[in-house]
Amino acid sequence: MSLRGIVPPDPETGVSQERFAVIFTPRQSRKRFPAGCVEVFASREEALAAADPGNKRHATRVVGPSKSSEGQYIYYLLDWL
């Protein structure tokens, strides 16, 4: 996993980690998303089953949550599934 441009996960707390998720977004060109747009799932299969691209819900692999400099919790995109 490349951490360029990503706040690295804290190894002592385990709060930020790789997760499978569905992100609600109108465009897939962004690399970070507010926590309110991200629904985390236990597995890749669950995320894929919950995805609905026609309704802008895309399955992903993300790392987070991390707290941004603006004080928001965000997830960083690793890849689209």
Steps between C-alpha positions, in 0.01 A plus 500: 500500500641839400452761772587799285251777583339291776521556873667175609307265729595512868649156578437540874123557483386309193235766433603568140524181302417349164129432462249403234230759451236652279544868426216726392652738246385655172850475349785258545784748454551583869756330723354582845146494630325628814391225740133587441531373140667171597327181615747239629448126446668192647596349165560572133197288410268699729621830356452376144149374583403837653639706211257666260693700239175620339426679828860622545589236763839350407685210664852590611796417714587791730727586791367696794350668674756776543441848634567767239659837571149646480388272786286266284533124501594377154578181313765473230430302185734208434311361199157451347374140505 
